[in-house]
Amino acid sequence: MLPEVSKEVAREVFIALVNPENVRTSWREMIEQNRTLYTSLEEVAIRAAAKEYMNGEMFLRGAMCVWEALRVQDEVDDMNDKWGV
């Protein structure tokens, strides 16, 4: 089951993803952790960009925000479980 992303996590992730280096790091992590998802997203973005480049860019930015928010929330939930929060 996917974690429910808190407002705090979503806000911090979206702020962090303004930095291009954070975006590159997150994409690298996705490639390492879930190559199938990365490849699928890339294929959809390529098709979207065929009509208009910005469509592909917007799709990838949205996908990255969702991936990163779920990844971070999962880490937060794991830490909270370990520390009894």
C-alpha positions in Angstrom: 0.0 0.0 0.0 1.3 3.5 -0.8 1.9 5.8 2.1 -0.4 8.8 2.6 1.8 11.9 2.0 1.6 14.5 4.7 1.3 18.2 3.9 4.7 18.8 5.5 6.4 16.2 3.3 4.7 17.4 0.1 5.7 21.0 0.9 9.3 20.1 1.6 9.6 17.9 -1.5 8.1 20.5 -3.8 10.5 23.1 -2.4 13.5 20.8 -2.8 12.6 19.9 -6.4 13.1 23.6 -7.4 16.8 22.8 -7.3 17.9 21.0 -10.5 20.5 19.0 -8.7 17.8 17.5 -6.4 15.8 16.5 -9.5 18.8 14.8 -11.0 19.5 12.9 -7.8 15.9 11.8 -7.5 15.9 10.6 -11.2 19.1 8.6 -10.5 17.5 7.0 -7.4 14.5 6.0 -9.5 16.7 4.5 -12.1 18.5 2.5 -9.5 15.5 1.5 -7.4 12.8 1.1 -10.0 14.1 1.0 -13.6 10.8 -0.3 -15.0 8.9 2.7 -13.6 11.5 5.1 -14.9 11.4 3.5 -18.4 7.6 3.6 -18.5 7.5 7.3 -17.5 10.2 8.1 -20.0 8.1 6.4 -22.8 5.0 8.4 -21.9 7.0 11.6 -21.7 8.4 11.0 -25.2 5.0 10.5 -26.6 3.6 13.6 -24.9 6.6 15.6 -26.1 6.0 14.5 -29.7 2.9 16.8 -29.7 4.5 19.6 -27.8 7.8 19.6 -25.9 6.4 21.2 -22.8 3.8 18.4 -22.4 6.6 15.9 -21.9 8.4 18.3 -19.5 5.3 18.9 -17.4 4.5 15.2 -17.3 8.0 14.4 -16.0 7.9 17.1 -13.4 4.6 15.8 -12.1 5.8 12.3 -12.1 9.0 13.3 -10.2 7.0 15.2 -7.6 4.8 12.1 -6.9 7.8 9.7 -6.9 9.8 11.9 -4.5 6.8 12.6 -2.2 6.0 8.9 -1.9 9.7 7.9 -1.4 10.3 10.6 1.3 7.0 9.8 3.1 7.9 6.1 3.1 11.3 7.0 4.8 9.5 9.2 7.3 7.0 6.5 8.1 9.8 3.9 8.6 11.7 6.3 10.9 8.6 7.0 12.9 7.9 3.2 13.3 11.5 2.6 14.4 11.4 5.4 16.9 7.9 4.9 18.1 6.5 8.2 17.0 
